[in-house]
């Protein structure tokens, strides 16, 4: 059940007691723009029963493996090895707690390497009811005249747990990514600006076309957004919820998944997209 928000009067009183100057109740979302890292899964080990991979963030919400998913501690792109392997059929992982509030500003980042890009599949999502509140996915568009796979990365948010929910989707054209097609993805929801943005390999797209330009194709990976509902569930790795059922299982590998409550800067996203350097987890 979605938690209730404190009244504006009570929120302002709490902020004033902390010595922070605000002018309107809307400042609550503005304060949330300061990004706070709450989760980080590096997938360099797994243990226990059920098999789980630890969360280095402050939430300590271990990723519980299911459906045949596995952790390979000896493979990966980053300097410190370790990846989550998913078979595209039943494999997934699920965070054991739900520290992400999708109705506030947040940033999700992950490395993804698909072994079968010829179908739709989900990298990350949140929500266990009828539909996912947040979905980061690969969308297959077909093949070109030479048999090459066409597709795009997508980020979608929904404003309620309903088949008829209002949704916002942004897309980013596929990059020829680094070292065996690993791709860095960053989904940013800015509650203050009511905006959704998708970064691929550290870059957002902003190619617009002048009116009457016939040979121009617009590529813009940011748009005004609905406010996602707070799903109150742990993050899902490699699957999404649609019409009350799980689907879009990811085929391939995931690595170094971060959850920030707040909006990460473009500079910080670019740092996370640098596979030559593995950043430390804030203590």
Wavefront OBJ file of the C-alpha trace (Angstrom):
o trace
v 0.000 0.000 0.000
v 1.282 3.436 -0.883
v 2.417 5.342 2.180
v 0.898 8.703 3.041
v 2.956 11.856 2.740
v 3.365 14.242 5.663
v 1.336 17.425 5.460
v 3.076 20.532 4.126
v 2.824 22.145 7.557
v 4.474 19.213 9.326
v 7.152 18.855 6.647
v 8.033 22.567 6.836
v 8.198 22.397 10.614
v 10.633 19.469 10.448
v 12.827 21.221 7.898
v 12.807 24.443 9.881
v 13.880 22.534 12.982
v 16.838 21.189 10.990
v 17.900 24.725 10.136
v 17.077 24.579 6.405
v 15.460 27.620 4.789
v 12.517 26.852 2.469
v 9.839 29.033 0.941
v 7.060 26.677 -0.251
v 5.803 23.139 0.374
v 7.044 22.221 -3.118
v 10.561 22.526 -1.754
v 10.259 18.929 -0.525
v 10.911 17.635 -4.038
v 13.697 20.171 -4.518
v 15.506 18.897 -1.429
v 15.250 15.383 -2.832
v 17.273 16.468 -5.870
v 20.436 15.913 -3.822
v 21.260 12.327 -4.808
v 21.719 9.812 -2.009
v 23.104 6.357 -2.926
v 20.908 3.759 -1.243
v 21.798 0.551 -3.132
v 24.683 -0.914 -5.073
v 24.901 -4.492 -6.314
v 28.285 -5.492 -7.773
v 27.419 -9.194 -8.239
v 30.923 -10.394 -7.381
v 29.671 -13.017 -4.922
v 26.570 -14.924 -3.876
v 25.892 -17.120 -0.871
v 23.234 -18.382 1.518
v 19.855 -20.003 1.038
v 18.148 -18.660 -0.925
v 21.243 -17.667 -2.915
v 21.769 -13.905 -2.571
v 24.233 -11.251 -3.697
v 24.979 -8.446 -1.204
v 23.984 -4.805 -1.458
v 26.893 -2.488 -0.616
v 24.570 0.512 -0.203
v 23.076 1.833 2.996
v 19.852 -0.140 2.481
v 21.640 -3.516 2.591
v 18.900 -5.070 0.452
v 20.508 -8.239 -0.891
v 19.562 -9.370 -4.409
v 17.872 -12.767 -4.030
v 18.472 -14.983 -7.078
v 15.662 -17.008 -8.602
v 14.693 -19.060 -11.640
v 18.191 -20.344 -12.288
v 19.974 -16.984 -12.170
v 23.625 -17.159 -11.125
v 26.551 -14.956 -10.176
v 29.831 -15.449 -12.030
v 32.621 -13.961 -9.854
v 35.249 -14.320 -12.587
v 33.678 -12.524 -15.558
v 32.692 -8.955 -16.364
v 33.738 -5.645 -17.824
v 34.815 -3.631 -14.788
v 38.222 -3.869 -13.068
v 36.725 -5.978 -10.259
v 35.020 -9.013 -11.860
v 31.558 -10.341 -11.101
v 28.272 -10.402 -13.052
v 24.675 -11.584 -12.756
v 23.905 -14.174 -15.470
v 20.311 -14.467 -16.723
v 18.972 -17.053 -19.179
v 16.147 -15.038 -20.775
v 13.528 -17.621 -19.779
v 13.121 -17.872 -16.006
v 16.185 -16.266 -14.400
v 15.861 -13.109 -12.327
v 16.912 -11.473 -9.076
v 14.847 -9.449 -6.622
v 15.944 -6.966 -3.974
v 14.974 -8.090 -0.494
v 13.796 -4.608 0.553
v 12.229 -1.560 -1.098
v 14.279 1.562 -0.339
v 13.475 3.261 -3.682
v 10.567 5.716 -3.682
v 9.673 6.078 -7.353
v 7.313 8.999 -6.726
v 10.336 11.121 -5.747
v 13.401 11.999 -7.776
v 15.614 8.982 -8.427
v 18.358 7.597 -10.663
v 18.866 3.958 -11.677
v 22.092 2.895 -13.383
v 23.351 -0.466 -14.623
v 25.660 -2.220 -17.055
v 23.856 -4.622 -19.418
v 25.131 -7.124 -21.987
v 22.461 -8.918 -24.011
v 23.047 -12.347 -25.512
v 19.827 -12.202 -27.588
v 18.752 -8.694 -28.691
v 16.096 -10.046 -31.087
v 13.235 -9.599 -28.604
v 11.986 -7.207 -25.943
v 13.505 -7.695 -22.498
v 13.804 -5.848 -19.213
v 16.994 -4.850 -17.405
v 15.429 -3.355 -14.248
v 11.913 -2.736 -12.992
v 9.985 -2.045 -9.811
v 6.510 -3.287 -8.959
v 4.902 -6.645 -8.162
v 1.208 -5.866 -8.647
v -0.542 -5.348 -11.966
v 2.150 -3.309 -13.684
v 5.654 -2.020 -13.067
v 6.030 1.530 -11.819
v 9.460 1.852 -13.453
v 10.907 -0.178 -16.332
v 14.325 0.015 -18.004
v 14.329 -2.219 -21.085
v 15.561 -3.172 -24.528
v 12.979 -2.814 -27.320
v 13.567 -4.904 -30.467
v 12.541 -3.154 -33.697
v 13.390 -5.825 -36.270
v 16.191 -6.388 -38.769
v 17.624 -4.113 -41.442
v 18.197 -5.089 -45.087
v 21.519 -6.696 -44.137
v 20.122 -8.774 -41.279
v 21.483 -6.534 -38.522
v 19.407 -6.186 -35.358
v 17.566 -2.900 -34.939
v 16.437 -1.744 -31.524
v 16.444 0.935 -28.866
v 16.773 1.288 -25.126
v 13.646 2.506 -23.342
v 12.661 3.874 -19.955
v 8.985 3.830 -18.930
v 7.176 5.042 -15.809
v 3.507 4.563 -14.868
v 1.424 6.761 -12.571
v -0.671 3.946 -11.004
v -0.761 0.178 -10.573
v -3.385 -0.307 -13.259
v -3.598 -1.586 -16.860
v -4.983 1.838 -17.787
v -2.240 3.832 -16.015
v -0.866 6.919 -17.711
v 2.691 6.249 -18.866
v 5.717 8.151 -20.097
v 8.299 6.418 -22.300
v 11.582 7.811 -23.578
v 13.907 6.004 -25.985
v 17.587 6.159 -26.909
v 18.969 4.654 -30.101
v 21.259 1.682 -29.658
v 24.985 2.392 -29.453
v 27.711 0.116 -30.737
v 28.933 -0.321 -27.220
v 32.244 -1.146 -25.588
v 33.947 -4.520 -25.346
v 31.522 -7.235 -26.446
v 28.461 -4.970 -26.427
v 28.312 -4.009 -22.758
v 26.122 -0.905 -22.471
v 25.802 1.508 -19.556
v 22.247 2.690 -18.856
v 21.053 5.491 -16.591
v 17.375 6.276 -15.988
v 16.716 9.623 -14.286
v 13.358 10.824 -12.995
v 13.398 14.473 -11.906
v 10.314 15.090 -9.754
v 11.003 18.807 -9.479
v 11.007 19.222 -13.272
v 8.513 16.371 -13.920
v 10.953 14.942 -16.458
v 12.246 11.499 -17.474
v 15.665 11.115 -19.138
v 17.562 8.083 -20.422
v 21.354 8.055 -20.816
v 23.194 5.394 -22.830
v 26.940 5.092 -22.309
v 26.882 8.386 -20.423
v 25.011 10.394 -23.067
v 21.440 11.605 -23.499
v 20.125 12.239 -27.016
v 18.932 15.700 -28.032
v 18.775 15.715 -31.826
v 15.780 17.751 -32.912
v 14.620 18.522 -36.448
v 13.699 21.891 -37.895
v 10.179 22.057 -39.378
v 10.164 20.987 -43.004
v 13.438 19.065 -42.800
v 12.611 15.897 -44.694
v 15.871 14.002 -44.230
v 16.117 14.498 -40.463
v 15.109 11.964 -37.800
v 14.627 13.328 -34.288
v 16.330 11.463 -31.446
v 15.501 12.906 -28.013
v 15.789 10.690 -24.920
v 14.109 13.069 -22.469
v 10.476 14.151 -22.051
v 7.956 15.660 -19.609
v 6.775 12.838 -17.379
v 3.930 11.586 -15.245
v 4.810 11.015 -11.604
v 5.513 7.286 -11.072
v 3.594 5.556 -8.324
v 5.492 4.320 -5.281
v 5.367 0.560 -5.838
v 6.552 -0.333 -2.323
v 8.486 -3.324 -3.666
v 12.095 -4.296 -4.180
v 13.915 -3.722 -7.441
v 13.602 -6.512 -10.036
v 16.621 -7.546 -12.096
v 15.863 -9.042 -15.501
v 12.052 -9.085 -15.605
v 9.008 -6.783 -15.513
v 5.372 -6.920 -14.444
v 2.699 -6.523 -17.151
v -1.030 -7.233 -16.698
v -0.304 -9.025 -13.437
v 2.278 -11.423 -14.883
v 6.068 -11.573 -15.106
v 7.674 -11.323 -18.525
v 10.401 -9.822 -20.711
v 13.088 -11.927 -19.041
v 16.569 -10.615 -19.824
v 19.002 -12.840 -21.721
v 22.619 -11.998 -20.914
v 24.458 -10.359 -18.030
v 23.974 -7.398 -15.673
v 26.550 -5.662 -13.512
v 27.119 -2.788 -11.082
v 23.545 -1.673 -10.462
v 23.124 1.549 -8.466
v 20.013 3.141 -6.953
v 20.173 6.824 -6.023
v 17.297 8.706 -4.451
v 17.714 12.033 -6.254
v 18.998 13.273 -9.608
v 22.557 12.360 -10.557
v 24.489 14.960 -12.532
v 25.574 14.294 -16.107
v 29.185 14.347 -14.903
v 28.516 11.638 -12.304
v 26.642 9.506 -14.835
v 29.618 9.811 -17.192
v 31.906 8.621 -14.377
v 29.748 5.552 -13.779
v 29.799 4.849 -17.531
v 33.616 4.678 -17.590
v 34.438 0.960 -17.575
v 38.124 1.619 -16.919
v 37.440 2.835 -13.370
v 35.278 1.168 -10.757
v 34.079 3.761 -8.259
v 33.962 3.013 -4.555
v 30.703 2.781 -2.648
v 30.207 5.727 -0.260
v 30.442 4.613 3.366
l 1 2 3 4 5 6 7 8 9 10 11 12 13 14 15 16 17 18 19 20 21 22 23 24 25 26 27 28 29 30 31 32 33 34 35 36 37 38 39 40 41 42 43 44 45 46 47 48 49 50 51 52 53 54 55 56 57 58 59 60 61 62 63 64 65 66 67 68 69 70 71 72 73 74 75 76 77 78 79 80 81 82 83 84 85 86 87 88 89 90 91 92 93 94 95 96 97 98 99 100 101 102 103 104 105 106 107 108 109 110 111 112 113 114 115 116 117 118 119 120 121 122 123 124 125 126 127 128 129 130 131 132 133 134 135 136 137 138 139 140 141 142 143 144 145 146 147 148 149 150 151 152 153 154 155 156 157 158 159 160 161 162 163 164 165 166 167 168 169 170 171 172 173 174 175 176 177 178 179 180 181 182 183 184 185 186 187 188 189 190 191 192 193 194 195 196 197 198 199 200 201 202 203 204 205 206 207 208 209 210 211 212 213 214 215 216 217 218 219 220 221 222 223 224 225 226 227 228 229 230 231 232 233 234 235 236 237 238 239 240 241 242 243 244 245 246 247 248 249 250 251 252 253 254 255 256 257 258 259 260 261 262 263 264 265 266 267 268 269 270 271 272 273 274 275 276 277 278 279 280 281 282 283
